[in-house]
Amino acid sequence: MRVAVLGAGVVGVSTAWFLARMGHQVVVLERACGAARETSFANGGQLSVSQSEPWAGPRAPWQVLRWLWRDDAPLLFRPRMDAAQWRWIAGFLRECLPGRSLENMRQMVALGLYSRDAMRQLRDETGIAYRRLSRGILSLHYDAGQLRHAERSAERLRRLGIDKRLLSPEQALALEPALATALPSLAGASWCPDDASGDVHLFTCGLAAAAAGLGVEFRYNTRINALETAGGEVSAVSVTGPDGAYQRVTADAYVLALGSHSPLLAAPLGLRLPVYPAKGYSATVPVKSLAAAPMVSVTDDAHKLVFSRLGDELRIAGTAELSGYSSSLDPARCQALIRRGRALFPDACDWEAARFWSGLRPATPGNVPLIGESRVGRLYLNTGHGTLGWTEGAGSGRALAEIISGGRPQLDFSFCGR
């Protein structure tokens, strides 16, 4: 079967690789000059199945209201005359109901564990180097309320098969000595030893090269204009090539893996995908003191930030801004990353040399991605992974490749069209 994959982020490239391994002829269409140039370029670096807790939960509406007027808030909602934004917010509030939140967590964990296994397969078969560190993820908690919430969350995750442990401040320091400055402010921590970190850009570029070695054709600098239909199914993709000329790309199946831009391409076909861009920020900072910079990936729960060591650099990332498709950098939010980095690891980095970035993470209201067949013939979805595209990308790609090949992925997940 010939399959056209739209998008060369970690999700699209993973899908292409697994499709090729299953014997399909694959072409990947991407507007950028290479793989992983947009949302998969400079994220927080965490492979974090233990972070499979949806944003939408019983406490979320009150947190959002408390942050509403803060420019540096972890979750920032900027109202717009945008029906898609308000539909997404309404869906988010529905997903905050306790039963929905727990079901969403269950599905996210199932996909995350499946993806962890898929990543292991990819590493074994390709040998891709991507600055991987397998030291777990350490989450910091600053008061008794945060610690109680972390304990409840850890218990729910343990019931779903995730090893997440509560630690004292002293145990957290023993695990990561770079937290010495933060120690007096800690009430405790939680740690998942099975999580990891790594550079998603390096991984995706390496996987694209491996996929090309399997015969996958990558067409970069190719703008996707529209999906053409005939008889109720997709018949071609209209693209503009690097030379500026319009072309039609035909296939037997089409995979929509364009992240936040997926709803824009699906809407003319009558598909209203519940995906909206949640802009995240990152700072990449040179490490100047090896001893003062963390080697364990750290999550600062109260500030919704993550810290990952990527070789001789420290990546700080987080926040979510619901403000449409703008990728512009807000200086206040950039400086919030550096301010928190200095507070936790003051002597670790050359803070004046930070490189800032923003990416539009494709979020569904419940943080469960859309994977599987759409209502339009020959069109498949692989989008809506939110902050967990790196964590869930390999498994999402393998699962969709199995579906396209006529199989049934071995995980309990609500795939589209099933």
N, C-alpha and C positions, 0 to 999 in steps of 0.2 A: 504494500500500500504506500502511496505517496502522501506525505503529511507536510503541511505548511505550518510552522510554528511562528506566531507573531510575537516578537519580543525576545531579546537576548540578555535578560537579567538572569539571576540564579535559578528562578523557576522555569523560564523558557529553555535555558541551556540544559538544565537537568532533564526536562521533558524530552528534548531532542536527543540527548545521549542515550536515555533508556529506550526510546523508540528505535534508534539505530541498532542498539544491542539486541532488540527483538526482531530485527530483520527488515525494518521499514526504510524506505527512501525518504529523507527528510531535508527540507529547506527551511532555514531560519531567516526571517525578515526583521531588520532592525534599523531604525533611523539614525542611530549614533554611529560613530566611526569604529566601534568595537563592542565586545561583550562587556556587560556590567559597567556602563557609563552613567547610569542614572541612579535609581533607588538602591541598586546593589553595589554602589561604588564605595561608600565610606560610612557604613552603618556602625553600630556599637560593637560588632565583632563577636557577640555571644551566640553560642549554640546552646540554647537555654530551654530545654524541655521543662525544667522546674519553674520557668516563668510563664507557664501556660495557664494564667489566671486572667480571664477577660477583663477589659476595662469596665464593661458594663456589669455592675453589681449593686447590691442594696445601698452601699455607702457612696457610690459614684455621683449621683445628682447633687448631694450636699457638698462634696468636694469641689465640683465644678462651680457651684454658686459661690463658694468661698474664694475661688481663684479668679472670678469673672473679671475683675477690674485690674488685675496684675499683669503687666506686660511680660514679666518673666515667669508666669505661672507654668507649672508642669503641663497642664492641659488648658489650652487657650481657645476659646470659641469667639470668632469674629463674625457676627451675623451679617449675612449678605442677602440681596434679593435673588436668591438661588433656591428654586424648588427642590433640587436634589439635596442640598444641604439640610433643609428643614425635614425632608423625608427621612434622611439619615438620622437626624436628632430624634425624631419620633420613634424610629426603630430602636435606637440606642436606649431610650427610656423603657421601651417594652422589654428589652433584654436585661434590664436591671432587676427584674423580678427574680426572687431567690431560686425558683425552680429552673428558670431559663439559664441563669448564671452557672449553676452547677452542671447542667447538661452541656453547655458550651465548653466548660473546663474539661469535661470528660472527653469530648471530641478532640479538643486541642491536644490533650495528653496522648490520646490514641494515635493521632497523626504524628506528634512529636517523637514518640517511641519508634514508630514505623520508619520515620525519617532518620532517626539515629542509626538504625540498622542499614538503611540505604546509603548513608554516608560511609559507614564501615565498608560496604561493598565497593563504593567508588574509590575509597582510599586504597583498598587492596588491589583493585584492578588497574588504577591509573598511576598511583604513586605521586599524586599532585602534592607539592609543597605549598602550604599557605599560612605559615607562621602559627601552626596549631599548638595550643597549650591545653593539656588535659589535666588541669588542676581543680576543676570544679568551678562553681560560681558561689560567691559569698555575698549574702544580702545583709545590709546593716539596718539596725532598728534603734531608735533614739529614746523611746519612752515606753512605759508599761503598756499603753494602749496599742502601740505599734507591735510590741512583742506578743501581746495576746492575739492580735489579728494574724501575725506570722505563724503562731502556734496552731491556730485553727486551719490556716491555709496549708501548712505542712502536713497536718493530719489528713486533710482531704486528698492531698497529692499522694501520701503514702498508701491510702486505700486504692489509688489508681495505679500503683506500681512505681512511684517515684521515691527514691531514697533522699529525703530532705530532713536535715538534722538541726535542732536548736543548739546554739553554742552560747557560752558565756562570753563576755567581752575579752577575758583573758585567753580563752580558747581561740577566739577569732584572731587575736594578736599572734598567738603561736602559729596559726595557719598562715597569716600574712603579716610579717613584721613591719611592713610599710605603714600599717595602721596605727603606729605609736602615737602620732599627734591626735588622732580621732578617738583614742581609747577613753579619755575621761567623759566624752559625750555619749558613749554607747551604753544602751541598756541590754543589748545582746545582739545576736546575729543568727542567721540560718544559712546552711551550707548544703549544696547538692554536689557530691563528689563526682557524679557521672556526667555533669555538664562540661563544656569545653569552650574554647574561644579560638578565633582565627580570622584571617583577612578574607572577607567574602569576595573582594575584587580579584585577588590573586587566584582564589579557588575557581571562580567562574571563568576567568580567562584560561586557566589551565584545563578546565573541563571542556571549554569550547575547542581548544587545540586537540584534545583527545577525541572529541566528537568528530572533528574534521578528519582525523585519522581513520574514523570508521566510515567516512564517506558523506557526512553531513555537509551540506552546502550552506555557507553563511553569506548572506547578502547584506553588507553594512552600507551605511549612508543611503538607505532606501526608505523613503517616507511611505507609510501606509495611509492611503487615502480613504478607502471604503471597502466593505465587504459586499460583493455583488451576489444577488440571489436569482434563482430561477426554479419555479415549481416548489417553492417552500423550503429550499435548501441553499446553502452557500455554493456558488458556482465558480467564484474566482475572488482574488484579492487585487484591487486596483492599487498600484504603487507608482511612485516616482523614483526612478533610479538615480544614481550618482551623476548621470549626464543630463538630468532634467527632463528626460522623456518619460511619458506615461507608459506603463506596462501592465499586463494582466498575468498573475501567477495562479495557476490552476493546480488542484490537488484532489485527492480522494477524501481527505479530512483536514480540518483547520483548527488550530489551537490558539485561543485568545489568551495570551500571557503578557498583556501590556500593563499590568499593575493598575495604577489609578486611572490610566487612560482607557482601560477596557470598556467602561460604561459609555464613553463617547462613541466608540465604534459600534457598540451593540445597540444603542438606542434607535438608529434608523431601521433596524430589523424588528423593532417592537419588543426588544428585551430591555427591561428596566433593572439593571444590576444594582444591588444595594451596596455599592462600593463608593467611598468618598476619600479624597486625599487627606491624610493627616501628616502635615509637614513636620518632619523631624530635623534636628540639627546635630552636627557633630563638630568636634575640634580634634585635630591631630597635632600632637605636641611632641617635639624632640625630648627624649629622656637625657638628663645631664647627670643624674646620680642613680646608678643601678640599684643601690641599696635602698634608696628612698622611694622608688617606683614599684608599684605592685606587680607581682607575677600571677597572682590569683585574680581572675576576673571578678569585679566588685559591682554590686547593684546597690545604689543609694535609694532605698525605697521612698523615703520622705520627699526627695527631690526628683524622683522618677528619672534618674540618670544612671548610666552604666559606664564602667571603666575597664578597658581591656588593653593588655600589653601586646603590642604587635611589633616584635623585634626591638629596635631601638627607639620606638615611638609609643606614646600613650594615646589611645583613642577614648574620648569622652563623648557620649551621645545620649540623646533622649529628647524629652518634651514632645508634645503633639499640638499642632496648631491647625484648627479647622477653619481655613480661610480661603478655600478655593484652590486654584491651580498655580498660584504664584510660587515661584521658587526663590524669591528674593530673600536676602539675609537681613534679619532684624538685629541691629547691634546690641540691643538690650538682652536678647535671648542668647546671642553668642557670648556676651560677657558673663551671663549667668553660668555657663559651662565652665569658664575659666575661674570664676570666683569660687565655685564649689570645688574644682580641682585643687586650687591653692589651699583651700581650707582643710582638705583631707590629706593631701600629699605636698606640703609647701615647698620642699626642697627637691622634688623629683624631676622637674622639667624646666625647660627654658620657656616660661609662660608667655613671653613677648613674641615668640616665634610660632604661635599657633596658626594653623591653616583651618579655615572654617568651611563648612559645606552644609547644604540642606538637601533633603530628599523627600519626595511625595510618597508616603507609605500608603498602600491601598487597603483601607480598613473597611470591614463590614461592621454593622452595629454590634454584633456579638463576638467579633474577632475570629469567627470560624470561616475559613476560606471557601470559595466556590470551586469545586473540582468535579468534572464529569461532563456528561452530555447536556447541551442546552436544548431549548425547545425548537431551535432552528436546525434543520437537518444538516449533518456533516460538520456542525460547529461544536467544539468542545471548549470548556472553560478551565482555566487554571490561574485564578486571581483572587485578590482579597485577603492576603496573608498578613496585612498590618505590620506590626513590629517583628513578626516571627518568620519572615520570608527566608532568612538565612537558616533558621532552625528547621523549618518545615519544607524547604525547597527541594531537597533530594527526594524525600518521601513523596511529595506531591507529584514530582516528575515521574517517579516509578509507578505510582498508583494510576496516573492518567494514561501512561503508556500501556499498562495492563488492561485498562478499560478499552482503549482504542483497539487493542489486540484481541478483544473479545473475552478477556478474563475478568476475574473478580478479585480486587485487592484484599489481602488477608488482614483487614482491620475493621473495627466497628465504627463506621463514619458515615455520615449522611451525604453520600455523593449525589450530585445533581443528576436527575434523570433516572434514578434507580429506586 
